């Protein structure tokens, strides 16, 4: 009997504790779409990425041209000349590969540029979300854009527009 009472009290405390927590949702994609600085940063990264890709494509094209020339002349080349041309082609291909890794690798220049452009925007959004949460007493905020397990949520708990207002952008 005492165990039943103890269990009931623990269950009651757990239920009231859960009810006291308030949750909210934000849609990060929606928020970012409404921030002009984010769109400008994306455009800068896109332009830089295209420039770097064209630089890599030029090296690849150069290596392909060297290879075609090598194939057409290989019958007339000495062994020493063949080895020299093959090394030249491999060096050009390696240069293109290294440049691709440098620009687009996991810690490449594109990653660094994205980090430098996006970090201030993300910090600003985080601070705005934090302020809204402190005022409204939310315990947790979930990003509906990245939470695949949210099937439905009432629009009443979505604070995306409040965050945008806090950032100074009207919706």
N, C-alpha and C positions, 0 to 999 in steps of 0.2 A: 504494500500500500504506500509506504514511504517512497519507494522507487517510482511509483506512478505519479505522485505529487511532484517529486523532483524532476521527472521527465516533463511533466506539464509546465512547470515553471521555466525550465530551460527552453522548451518549445515556444512558450509565450514570449520570452525575452528575445529569442531569435527572430520571431515573426515581427515584433515591434521594432527591432533593430533594422530589419530589412525594409519595413515600411517607412522608416525615417530617412532612408537614403533616397536622394533624388537623382535621376539620370536625365541626360539630354543628348541630342544627336546634332552633329554638324555634317554638312556636305562639303568636304574640302574642295572637290572639283568645282562646285558652284561658287564657292568663295574665291578661289583662284581665278576663275573666269571673269569675275567682277573686279579684279584688281589690275589696273593698267600696267603697273610695274612688272607684274608677272608676265603679261603678254609681251612687253618689250624685252624682257630677259629671255623668253623663249625664242623670240625673233633673232636676238643677238647670237644665241647658241646655234640656231639653225643656219644662219649665215656663215658663222665660223666653221661649223661642221662641213658645210658645202665646200668652203675654200680648202680645208684640209683634205677632204675626199678627192677633190680635183687634183691636188698635189700628188696624192698617192696614185690616182689613176694615170697621171702622166708618167710616173716611174714604171708602173706596170706596162703601159703601152710601149715605153722605151725598151723594156726587157723583151717584150714580144717581138718588136722590130729587130732587135739584135739576134733573137733566136731564128727568125725567118731568114735573115741575111746569112746567119751561120749555116742553116740547112741548105741554102742554095749554093753556098761556096765551099761546103765541107769536103767535097770530093777533090778540090784543088788545093786544100790546105795541108801543110805538113803537120805531123803529130804535135809538135811544139805550138804551132799556131792554133790548132784545134783546142788544145788544153787552155791556152790563153783566152780564147773566145768564150769557152765554156765557163771559165772562172769569171770573166767579165759579166756574162749573163747571170750567173748565180749571185754575184755581188749586187747587181741591180735588183734582183728579186728579193735578196736579203734586205737591202736598203728600203724597199717598199714595205716589206713586212715589219721592219723595225719602226718605220714611220707610222704605220697603222697602229702598232702597239703603243707607241708614244702618245699618239693623239686620242685613240679610242679605247685603250686598254682599261682595266679595272681602276687604276690610279692615274690614268692618262690626263692629258690637258683638258679634254672635254669634261671629265669628271670634276676637275679642279675649278673650271670655269662655272659649271653648274652650281657647285658648292658656294663659290664666292657670290654669285648672283642671287641664288635662292635662299641662302641662310638668313639674310636680313628680313626677307619677306616672311619666311616661316617663323622667325622669332617674333615678328610683329603680330602675326596671327595667333601664335601661342599666347602672347601676353594679353591680347584682346579676349581670347577664350577664357583665360584665367580670370580676368576682371569680371566677365559676365558670370562665371561660375561662382565667384566670391559674393557677388551681389545677390544672385538668385539661389545661393546655397546648394549648388549641384555637387554631388559626390563624384560623379564620373561623366565624361563626355566621350561619346563613341563616334568615330567618323563613318558615316553610312556609305561613303564612296569606297572605302577599303574593307569594310566589314561584310564579308560575303554571307555570313550566317544570319543577317537581319533580313527577314522575309517581309515584314511589315512593321511600320512604326507610324504612330499618329503624328501628323504635322505639328501638333501642339508642342511636342518635345524637341522640335528642330529649331536650334538657335542660330542658324547660319546668318539670317538677316540681322540679328542683333550683333553678331560678331562684325559683319560688314559695316554696320552703323558705328560701332565702337572704333573701327579702323578709319572712319570718315568717308565711307563710300555708301551712297544711297542705292537701294535696290529698285 
